[in-house]
Amino acid sequence: MSDFITAGDGCRIAYRLEGPEAAPVLLLSNSLGTAMEMWAPQIPALARSFRVLRYDSRGHGQSDAPAGAYSMDRLGRDVIEMLDALSVSKVLFCGLSKGGMVGQWLGIRAPERLERLVLANTSPFMGPPSSWDSRIAAVHQGGLAALVDAVLDRWFTPAFLATPKEQIAPVRAMLTATDPGGYAGCCAAIRDMDMRPILGLIATPTLVIGGSEDPATPPPHSELLARAIPGARLEMLPAAHLSNVEQAEAFTAAVLDHFAA
């Protein structure tokens, strides 16, 4: 595990590099309430062909959790500063949920840093703002513990949750360990985001992965992304929100296929 300090506000961001040093860099960006370990199902396959760069977004995992509301602009600039610190000019990018929102921001604001883009189980807008205000208030009042079961019910299908799976325990642990202030800060970034009017500016070759059973970012959200981003391709998996965990093999295959193209 390594880290760097953002120039903008002195936030420490933790990251990890794996895979052949001379291989193309593949950047993975985590969802709200998880850390870089959420990509564990993909690492064995991805690290064979790519220099995989994972990081804990601010407010999550081993990264700092500054007080106050964050913005999608700040989350995107964290990535730019990390790439600059590592002297990486361009990356292949895969982000899920909040990570996919960061990917959209990069595609719009910093397309020169991207080779190819995967946007998984994500959305350009997740209103209404009042629902996020309620979640922020609940987290500040009672922490993450009170939300864990409800969140897991949205992240996985009932059939997946009903069968004991070693994949679920680490996800629960990541969510429970997330700093409440950091979680709330990222909730504010999602609350204030609306990239729908400018999705057409994304020119990077894009794969959109959706979950047919996803209640958090339902299929119409994925369909909107694929329709609005020029040339984007849509692949739906039989999964809920964390499709990279519930349908790990199919998710990994889709990502490898897109990047191989």
C-alpha positions in Angstrom: 0.0 0.0 0.0 1.3 3.5 -0.9 -0.2 6.9 -0.7 0.1 10.5 -2.0 -1.0 13.9 -0.7 -3.3 16.0 -2.9 -2.0 19.4 -3.7 -5.5 20.9 -3.6 -6.3 20.3 0.1 -3.6 18.0 1.5 -5.8 14.9 1.5 -3.9 11.6 1.8 -5.1 9.1 -0.9 -4.1 5.4 -0.5 -3.4 3.3 -3.6 -1.9 0.0 -4.8 -0.1 -1.0 -8.0 0.0 -4.6 -9.2 0.9 -6.4 -12.4 3.7 -6.1 -14.9 5.5 -2.8 -14.7 5.6 -2.4 -18.5 2.0 -3.2 -19.1 -0.8 -0.6 -19.8 -2.1 1.0 -16.6 -5.7 0.0 -15.7 -7.3 2.2 -13.1 -10.1 0.8 -10.9 -12.4 3.2 -9.0 -14.6 1.9 -6.1 -18.2 2.4 -5.2 -19.7 4.4 -2.4 -19.2 2.6 0.9 -16.4 0.3 -0.3 -12.6 0.3 -0.7 -10.1 -0.9 -3.2 -10.6 -4.5 -2.0 -14.0 -4.5 -3.7 -12.0 -5.4 -6.9 -10.5 -8.6 -5.4 -12.5 -10.9 -7.7 -11.0 -9.2 -10.8 -7.4 -8.8 -9.7 -6.0 -12.3 -10.6 -7.2 -11.9 -14.2 -6.6 -8.2 -14.7 -3.1 -8.2 -13.2 -1.9 -10.8 -15.7 -2.2 -8.3 -18.6 -2.3 -4.9 -17.0 -0.5 -2.7 -14.5 -3.5 -2.4 -12.2 -3.9 0.8 -10.1 -6.5 0.6 -7.3 -7.1 3.4 -4.8 -9.4 4.3 -1.9 -11.4 7.4 -2.8 -11.3 10.1 -0.3 -13.5 9.3 2.7 -13.0 5.6 2.2 -10.7 2.8 3.2 -7.2 3.9 4.1 -7.5 7.3 2.6 -8.3 10.5 4.6 -11.8 11.6 5.2 -11.8 15.4 5.3 -14.9 17.0 7.0 -17.6 18.5 4.9 -19.3 17.9 1.6 -17.3 16.7 -1.4 -17.9 17.4 -5.1 -17.6 15.2 -8.1 -15.1 17.7 -9.4 -13.0 17.1 -6.3 -13.2 13.3 -6.7 -12.2 13.6 -10.3 -9.3 15.9 -9.5 -8.0 13.4 -6.9 -7.6 10.9 -9.8 -5.8 13.5 -12.0 -3.4 14.4 -9.1 -2.8 10.7 -8.4 -1.9 10.0 -12.1 0.4 13.1 -12.1 2.1 11.9 -8.9 2.8 8.5 -10.5 3.8 10.1 -13.9 1.0 8.2 -15.7 -0.2 10.0 -18.7 -3.1 7.8 -19.8 -5.1 4.9 -18.4 -7.7 2.4 -19.1 -10.5 3.1 -16.6 -13.1 1.0 -14.9 -15.4 2.4 -12.3 -18.5 1.1 -10.6 -21.3 3.2 -9.1 -19.5 6.3 -7.6 -16.4 5.1 -9.4 -18.4 5.2 -12.7 -19.4 8.7 -11.9 -15.8 9.7 -11.6 -15.2 7.9 -14.9 -17.9 10.1 -16.5 -16.3 13.2 -15.1 -12.9 12.2 -16.5 -14.5 11.4 -19.9 -16.0 14.9 -20.0 -13.3 17.0 -18.3 -10.0 15.1 -18.9 -10.5 12.8 -22.0 -6.7 13.1 -22.8 -6.0 10.9 -19.7 -8.2 8.0 -21.0 -7.7 5.2 -23.5 -10.9 3.3 -22.9 -13.7 3.5 -20.3 -15.9 1.1 -18.5 -18.9 2.6 -16.6 -20.5 -0.1 -14.4 -23.7 0.1 -12.4 -23.7 3.9 -12.4 -25.7 6.9 -13.4 -25.2 10.5 -14.5 -27.9 11.7 -12.1 -29.3 10.2 -8.9 -32.0 12.4 -7.6 -33.9 13.7 -5.8 -31.4 15.6 -3.6 -33.8 15.2 -0.6 -33.1 11.5 -0.5 -29.4 12.1 -0.2 -30.0 14.7 2.4 -31.9 12.2 4.4 -29.2 9.6 4.1 -26.5 12.1 5.1 -28.5 13.0 8.2 -29.0 9.4 9.1 -25.3 8.6 8.7 -24.3 11.6 10.8 -26.8 10.5 13.5 -26.3 6.8 13.7 -23.2 5.9 11.6 -23.1 3.2 8.9 -24.1 0.3 11.1 -27.8 1.2 10.9 -27.7 1.2 7.1 -25.6 -2.0 6.4 -28.4 -4.5 5.9 -30.5 -2.2 3.8 -27.5 -1.3 1.6 -26.6 -5.0 1.1 -30.2 -5.7 0.0 -29.7 -3.2 -2.8 -26.2 -4.4 -3.7 -27.0 -8.1 -4.1 -30.0 -10.1 -5.3 -32.0 -12.1 -2.7 -30.8 -15.3 -4.3 -27.2 -14.3 -3.9 -27.7 -13.1 -0.3 -29.6 -16.3 0.6 -26.7 -18.6 -0.2 -23.7 -18.3 2.2 -21.0 -16.7 0.1 -17.5 -15.8 1.1 -17.8 -12.8 -1.2 -20.4 -11.0 0.9 -18.5 -10.9 4.3 -15.6 -8.7 3.0 -18.2 -6.3 1.4 -20.1 -6.0 4.7 -16.8 -5.3 6.5 -15.8 -2.6 4.0 -19.1 -0.9 4.4 -19.1 -1.1 8.2 -15.6 0.3 8.3 -16.2 3.3 6.1 -15.8 6.6 7.9 -19.3 8.2 8.4 -18.0 11.6 7.5 -16.3 10.4 4.4 -19.4 8.5 3.3 -21.6 11.6 3.9 -19.1 13.7 2.0 -19.3 11.4 -1.1 -23.1 11.3 -0.7 -23.1 15.1 -1.1 -21.0 14.8 -4.3 -23.6 12.4 -5.8 -26.5 14.5 -4.6 -25.1 17.6 -6.4 -24.1 15.8 -9.6 -26.0 16.0 -12.9 -24.0 15.1 -16.0 -26.9 14.2 -18.2 -26.7 17.4 -20.4 -23.0 16.8 -21.2 -22.7 13.0 -21.7 -22.4 13.6 -25.4 -18.9 15.1 -24.8 -17.5 11.7 -23.9 -15.5 10.6 -26.9 -13.6 7.8 -25.2 -14.6 4.3 -26.4 -17.0 3.3 -23.6 -18.6 0.1 -22.3 -21.6 0.4 -20.0 -22.2 -2.5 -17.7 -25.6 -2.7 -16.0 -27.4 -5.0 -13.7 -30.8 -6.3 -14.7 -31.8 -6.6 -11.1 -30.1 -3.4 -9.8 -32.4 -1.3 -7.7 -29.8 1.4 -7.0 -29.0 2.2 -10.7 -31.7 0.4 -12.5 -31.4 -0.6 -16.2 -32.9 2.7 -17.5 -29.9 4.5 -16.0 -27.5 2.2 -17.9 -29.5 2.5 -21.1 -29.4 6.3 -20.8 -25.6 6.3 -20.6 -25.3 4.0 -23.5 -27.7 6.0 -25.6 -26.1 9.4 -24.7 -22.4 8.5 -25.0 -21.5 8.4 -28.7 -20.6 4.8 -29.8 -21.0 3.3 -26.3 -21.9 -0.3 -26.0 -24.2 -1.7 -23.3 -23.9 -5.1 -21.6 -26.5 -6.2 -19.0 -25.6 -8.8 -16.4 -28.1 -10.8 -14.3 -27.1 -9.1 -11.0 -27.9 -6.3 -8.6 -25.6 -3.3 -7.9 -22.2 -4.9 -7.2 -22.2 -6.8 -10.4 -18.4 -7.3 -10.2 -18.9 -9.4 -7.1 -22.2 -11.2 -7.9 -21.3 -12.0 -11.6 -17.5 -11.8 -11.2 -16.5 -14.0 -14.1 -18.9 -12.4 -16.6 -17.9 -8.9 -15.4 -14.2 -9.6 -15.7 -14.7 -11.1 -19.2 -16.7 -8.1 -20.4 -13.9 -5.7 -19.1 -11.1 -7.7 -20.7 -13.0 -7.9 -24.0 -13.5 -4.1 -24.1 -9.9 -3.3 -23.3 -8.6 -5.9 -25.7 -10.6 -4.2 -28.5 
